[in-house]
Amino acid sequence: MNSIKIKIIFLSIFLLAASTIIFAQKEGDRILAVVGNDVILESDLQYQMQLYARQNQLTSVSPVIVQQIFQQLLTEKIILAKAEQDSIVVKDEEVNKELEFRIKSIVEQVGSEDRIQEIYGMPLVKIKLMLKDDLMKKLKSDKMRRKKFGTPVKVSDKETRDFYFAFKDSIPDAKEEFELSHILLTRNLTASEKQAARDKALLILDSVKSGVDFSELAKRNSDDKGSAVNGGDLGFAKRGVFVKEFEETLFTLNIGEVSNIVETEFGFHIIKLLEKKGEQYRGQHILVAFQKLEASDFETINTLNAIKDSILSGKYTFEDAAKKFSQDPETSTKGGYLGFVPVDKLDSLYMNALNNINIGEISKPVKTSVDKNYGYELLLLKSKTQPHKLTLENDFDRIRKFAQISKENKAFDGWIEELKKNIYVDVKF
């Protein structure tokens, strides 16, 4: 495969990954590189290789990809060192906001919070703890990038044509794609669903108070599957790891004390403090998650059907309705426009909906996810593209985008080489 194609594909996959989780150095953990005052450990590389393999359902990772993963880690360390030199500052609220966004994005990719915990092999709260420090570093690096490359690279028509003729044999073919717009409504929790979760949590709390072993109750009942297998044990954590309501309770308990019902965005918790070590607290909990029942979805579905009727009657255009009603902040201002979406990125629910409408038509309400945080949306099928090789005549804008990526990569690589002149880099890999 031509190197330009590899680079484009690899970067897109790598950036979809959850932020790297840097584990504490173990005895005998080999140092692969020293960058400024930081290091890349063999365990860092091994973890990224495992993550890449899991995401791409591989049993092994080729040496070429291993080198690319290592170079990406090395580049991130170099940019971070430059950010430290330039005293780039990231606030705690920026990190917390990004952390919640990342967790939400990963849930959308893998299907559920339970699946995240299965992939990482630890409870969600511990994943957040591990991610937080790394996210701080990544946000510093991102700010450093924006400081250097804040303005998008422009590519002329001539540069686009030159790029095409130089790389036309390695530019990825266009896949079968749907050009889509959507109107999304999130599915709010109903009062009855919330009460059902509270009632279950109260029953479990009564069992705790009557002397039933907390750990056994957590194993049998907690919806936090990552910690349930360990009896709800969350390990040691400092302030700032858990959501506010959970933390306010945990850090005011005495050792061995059990809380009353605590409500957070995840559901109802029963919390027990196990031990303290300085500023670190070790707790365990039982989570009764809010369970959304499809029988209560009719209000959301009916609202979307009413919006669809108003579009079909001419009261609104689809774009105006999306701006007015859609709850997707990323697309509502653009009239709900999603762009071209490859078929392999669409699940069976979407495919069934799209296969039942023609170009220019609007689908029935489609459930957005099988996860508990789901909603419904209307899809407008604007066009459909069959698989084909890109040509200047039919795909000029797509080719320009690839040319822009190539030009940005060259500028970026040049910048990294310049940074190496003023930042200590010793590669041992």
C-alpha positions in Angstrom: 0.0 0.0 0.0 1.4 3.4 -0.9 2.6 5.4 2.1 0.3 8.3 1.7 -2.7 6.0 1.9 -1.4 4.4 5.0 -0.9 7.7 6.7 -4.3 9.0 5.9 -6.0 5.8 7.1 -3.9 5.4 10.2 -4.3 8.9 11.5 -8.1 8.7 11.1 -8.2 5.4 13.1 -5.7 6.5 15.7 -7.6 9.7 16.5 -10.8 7.7 17.0 -9.2 5.8 19.9 -9.8 6.7 23.4 -6.9 8.8 24.7 -3.9 6.8 25.6 -3.9 5.4 29.1 -0.4 5.6 30.6 0.1 3.1 33.4 2.6 3.4 36.1 6.0 2.1 35.2 6.5 -1.5 36.3 9.8 -3.0 37.4 11.7 -3.9 34.2 9.5 -1.8 32.0 11.8 -0.8 29.2 12.2 2.8 28.2 11.8 3.1 24.4 12.4 6.9 24.1 13.2 9.9 26.2 11.6 13.2 25.2 12.5 16.2 27.2 11.6 15.3 30.8 9.2 12.5 29.8 9.6 8.9 28.6 7.8 6.4 26.4 7.7 3.0 28.1 7.3 -0.4 26.4 4.0 -0.8 28.3 2.7 2.4 26.7 3.4 1.0 23.2 2.0 -2.4 24.2 -1.2 -0.9 25.4 -1.7 1.2 22.3 -1.0 -1.9 20.1 -3.6 -3.9 22.1 -6.1 -1.1 21.8 -5.6 -0.9 18.0 -6.0 -4.6 17.7 -9.2 -4.6 19.6 -10.7 -1.8 17.7 -9.8 -3.4 14.4 -10.6 -7.0 15.5 -7.0 -8.2 14.8 -5.1 -11.0 16.4 -1.8 -9.3 15.8 -0.5 -5.9 14.7 1.9 -5.7 11.7 5.4 -4.2 12.2 4.5 -1.3 9.9 1.5 -0.4 12.2 3.7 -0.8 15.3 6.2 1.7 13.9 3.3 4.1 13.1 1.9 3.8 16.6 5.3 4.4 18.1 6.0 7.4 15.9 2.6 8.8 16.9 3.4 8.4 20.6 6.8 10.0 20.0 5.2 13.0 18.1 2.7 13.5 20.9 5.5 13.7 23.5 7.5 16.2 21.4 4.5 18.5 21.0 3.8 18.2 24.8 7.4 19.1 25.6 7.0 22.2 23.3 3.7 23.1 25.1 5.5 22.9 28.5 8.2 25.1 27.1 5.6 27.7 26.0 3.7 27.4 29.3 0.5 26.3 27.7 -2.2 26.2 30.4 -5.3 23.9 30.5 -8.0 24.5 33.2 -9.6 21.7 35.2 -13.0 22.5 33.7 -11.7 22.1 30.2 -10.3 18.6 31.1 -13.6 17.5 32.8 -15.7 18.7 29.8 -13.4 16.9 27.4 -13.4 13.8 29.6 -17.2 13.5 29.5 -17.3 14.2 25.7 -14.7 11.4 25.2 -16.6 8.9 27.3 -19.8 9.7 25.3 -18.0 9.4 22.0 -16.5 6.0 23.0 -19.9 4.8 24.1 -21.3 5.7 20.7 -18.4 3.8 19.0 -18.5 0.6 21.1 -22.2 0.5 21.9 -22.4 0.8 25.7 -20.7 1.8 28.9 -20.5 -2.0 29.8 -18.6 -2.6 26.6 -16.1 0.2 27.4 -15.5 -1.5 30.8 -15.1 -4.8 29.1 -12.5 -3.4 26.6 -10.5 -1.6 29.3 -10.9 -4.3 31.9 -11.8 -1.9 34.7 -14.8 0.1 36.1 -15.8 3.3 34.2 -14.9 5.5 37.2 -11.4 4.0 37.1 -11.1 4.5 33.4 -11.9 8.2 33.9 -9.2 8.4 36.6 -6.7 6.9 34.2 -7.7 9.1 31.4 -7.8 12.4 33.2 -4.1 13.0 33.5 -3.5 12.0 29.9 -6.3 14.2 28.7 -4.6 17.2 30.4 -1.5 16.4 28.4 -3.4 15.9 25.2 -5.3 19.2 25.6 -2.0 21.0 26.1 -0.7 19.4 22.9 -3.9 20.3 21.0 -3.6 23.9 22.1 0.0 23.9 21.0 -1.1 22.5 17.6 -3.8 25.2 17.2 -1.2 27.9 18.2 1.0 26.7 15.3 -1.7 25.6 12.8 -4.7 27.7 13.7 -5.5 28.6 10.1 -6.6 25.8 7.7 -4.2 25.0 4.9 -5.5 26.3 1.5 -5.1 24.1 -1.5 -5.3 25.6 -5.0 -7.0 24.0 -8.0 -3.5 23.4 -9.5 -2.2 21.7 -6.3 -5.3 19.5 -6.3 -4.7 18.4 -9.9 -1.0 17.9 -9.2 -1.8 15.8 -6.2 -4.3 13.7 -8.1 -1.8 12.9 -10.9 0.9 12.1 -8.4 -1.2 9.8 -6.2 -4.2 8.7 -8.2 -3.2 5.0 -8.0 -3.2 5.2 -4.1 -6.1 7.6 -3.3 -8.8 5.5 -1.6 -11.8 4.7 -3.7 -15.1 6.2 -2.8 -17.3 3.7 -1.0 -21.0 3.3 -1.3 -22.3 6.3 0.6 -25.5 8.0 1.7 -25.7 11.8 1.8 -27.8 12.5 4.8 -29.4 15.1 6.9 -31.2 14.4 10.2 -33.4 15.7 13.0 -32.5 14.2 16.4 -34.6 14.1 19.5 -33.1 12.7 22.7 -35.3 10.3 24.7 -35.8 11.9 28.1 -36.2 9.7 31.2 -39.8 9.4 32.4 -40.9 9.9 36.0 -42.1 6.3 36.2 -38.8 4.9 34.9 -36.9 7.0 37.5 -39.2 5.9 40.3 -38.7 2.2 39.3 -34.9 2.6 39.7 -35.3 4.4 43.1 -37.6 1.6 44.4 -35.1 -1.0 43.4 -32.3 1.0 45.1 -34.3 1.3 48.3 -34.9 -2.4 48.4 -31.1 -3.1 48.1 -30.4 -0.5 50.7 -32.8 -2.2 53.1 -30.8 -5.4 52.5 -27.6 -3.7 53.3 -29.0 -2.3 56.5 -30.3 -5.7 57.5 -26.8 -7.1 57.4 -26.5 -8.6 53.9 -22.9 -8.5 52.7 -22.4 -5.3 50.6 -20.0 -6.9 48.2 -22.3 -9.8 47.4 -25.2 -7.4 46.8 -23.0 -5.4 44.4 -22.0 -8.5 42.5 -25.7 -9.6 42.1 -27.3 -6.2 41.6 -25.0 -3.4 40.5 -25.4 -2.1 36.9 -21.8 -0.9 37.0 -20.6 -4.2 35.6 -16.9 -3.2 35.6 -16.9 -2.8 39.4 -19.6 -5.3 40.2 -17.3 -8.3 39.6 -15.1 -6.9 42.4 -18.0 -6.4 44.8 -18.4 -2.7 43.7 -14.8 -1.8 44.7 -13.7 1.3 42.9 -10.1 1.4 44.1 -8.4 4.5 45.5 -9.2 7.9 44.0 -8.6 11.5 44.7 -11.2 14.3 44.4 -12.1 15.3 40.9 -12.5 11.8 39.6 -16.2 11.1 40.3 -19.2 13.2 39.4 -20.1 15.9 41.9 -23.0 14.2 43.7 -21.1 10.9 44.1 -18.0 12.6 45.3 -19.7 14.9 47.8 -21.1 11.8 49.5 -18.0 9.5 49.3 -15.6 12.1 50.8 -17.9 12.8 53.8 -18.4 9.2 54.9 -16.6 7.5 57.8 -14.7 4.3 57.1 -17.2 1.5 57.0 -20.2 3.8 56.7 -22.9 3.3 54.0 -24.7 6.2 52.4 -28.3 6.7 51.7 -29.5 6.7 48.1 -27.4 9.1 46.0 -28.7 10.3 42.6 -26.3 11.1 39.7 -26.7 11.3 36.0 -26.0 7.5 35.9 -28.7 6.4 38.3 -29.0 5.8 42.0 -26.0 4.7 44.0 -25.4 3.2 47.4 -21.9 4.1 48.5 -19.6 2.6 51.2 -16.2 4.0 52.2 -13.7 1.2 52.7 -10.5 3.1 53.6 -8.5 6.3 53.4 -4.8 7.0 52.5 -4.0 10.6 52.8 -6.1 12.4 50.1 -7.0 9.1 48.5 -10.3 7.4 49.3 -11.3 3.8 48.5 -15.0 3.3 48.0 -17.4 0.7 46.7 -20.8 1.2 45.3 -24.0 -0.4 44.0 -25.5 1.3 41.0 -29.1 1.0 39.9 -29.1 2.6 36.5 -32.0 4.4 35.0 -33.6 1.9 32.6 -35.5 3.4 29.6 -38.4 1.3 28.4 -39.4 1.3 24.8 -43.0 1.4 25.9 -42.4 5.0 27.0 -40.9 6.1 23.7 -44.2 7.0 22.0 -44.0 10.7 23.0 -40.6 11.1 21.2 -41.7 9.1 18.2 -45.0 11.1 17.9 -43.2 14.4 18.2 -40.9 13.4 15.3 -43.9 12.2 13.2 -45.5 15.6 13.8 -42.3 17.4 12.7 -42.2 15.2 9.6 -45.9 16.0 8.8 -45.1 19.7 9.1 -42.3 19.3 6.6 -44.4 17.3 4.1 -47.2 19.9 4.4 -44.7 22.7 3.5 -44.8 24.5 6.9 -41.1 24.0 7.2 -38.2 22.9 5.0 -36.2 20.0 6.4 -33.3 22.4 7.1 -35.5 24.9 8.9 -37.1 22.1 11.0 -33.6 20.8 11.9 -32.5 24.2 13.1 -35.7 24.7 15.1 -36.2 21.2 16.6 -33.0 19.0 16.4 -31.1 18.4 19.6 -27.8 17.6 17.9 -25.7 20.7 18.6 -23.1 19.7 16.0 -25.5 19.6 13.0 -28.7 21.6 13.9 -27.1 24.9 12.9 -26.2 23.4 9.5 -29.8 22.3 8.9 -29.1 18.8 10.2 -26.5 18.0 7.4 -24.5 14.9 8.2 -22.6 14.7 4.8 -21.7 11.5 3.0 -21.8 8.5 5.4 -20.3 5.2 4.2 -22.6 2.2 4.2 -20.2 0.3 6.6 -20.7 3.0 9.2 -24.5 2.5 9.3 -26.1 -0.2 11.5 -29.0 -2.4 10.5 -31.6 0.0 11.9 -30.4 2.8 9.7 -30.0 0.6 6.7 -33.6 -0.7 7.0 -34.9 2.9 7.2 -32.8 4.1 4.2 -33.6 1.1 2.0 -37.3 1.9 2.4 -37.1 5.5 1.1 -36.1 7.1 -2.2 -33.8 10.0 -2.7 -35.4 13.2 -1.4 -37.7 11.3 1.0 -37.7 11.3 4.8 -37.6 8.1 6.9 -39.7 7.0 9.8 -38.3 7.8 13.2 -35.2 5.6 13.7 -33.8 4.6 17.1 -30.3 6.0 17.4 -28.7 3.3 19.6 -29.3 0.1 21.6 -27.6 1.8 24.5 -29.5 3.3 27.4 -28.6 6.8 26.2 -30.6 6.7 23.0 -33.0 8.9 21.0 -34.9 8.9 17.7 -34.2 10.7 14.5 -35.6 11.5 11.1 -33.3 10.9 8.1 -33.4 12.8 4.9 -31.8 10.9 2.0 -30.3 13.6 -0.2 -28.3 11.4 -2.5 -26.6 8.0 -2.8 -23.1 7.3 -4.2 -22.0 4.0 -5.7 -18.5 2.7 -5.1 -16.1 4.2 -7.6 -12.6 5.4 -8.3 -12.2 9.2 -7.7 -11.8 11.4 -10.8 -11.2 15.1 -11.2 -14.3 15.5 -13.2 -16.7 14.0 -10.6 -14.9 14.2 -7.2 -12.8 17.3 -7.3 -13.8 18.5 -3.8 -13.0 15.0 -2.3 -9.6 15.0 -4.0 -8.9 18.5 -2.8 -9.6 17.3 0.8 -7.0 14.5 0.4 -4.6 17.1 -1.1 -5.2 19.3 1.9 -4.4 16.4 4.3 -1.2 15.7 2.4 -0.1 19.3 2.5 -1.0 19.6 6.2 1.0 16.4 6.9 4.1 17.9 5.2 3.8 21.1 7.1 3.3 19.2 10.4 6.3 16.9 9.7 8.5 19.9 9.0 7.4 21.5 12.3 8.2 18.3 14.3 11.7 18.2 12.7 12.3 21.8 13.8 11.1 21.0 17.3 13.6 18.2 17.6 16.4 20.7 17.2 15.5 22.3 20.6 13.9 19.4 22.5 16.0 16.4 23.7 14.9 13.3 21.9 16.7 9.9 22.5 15.0 7.0 20.7 16.0 3.5 22.0 13.3 1.6 20.0 
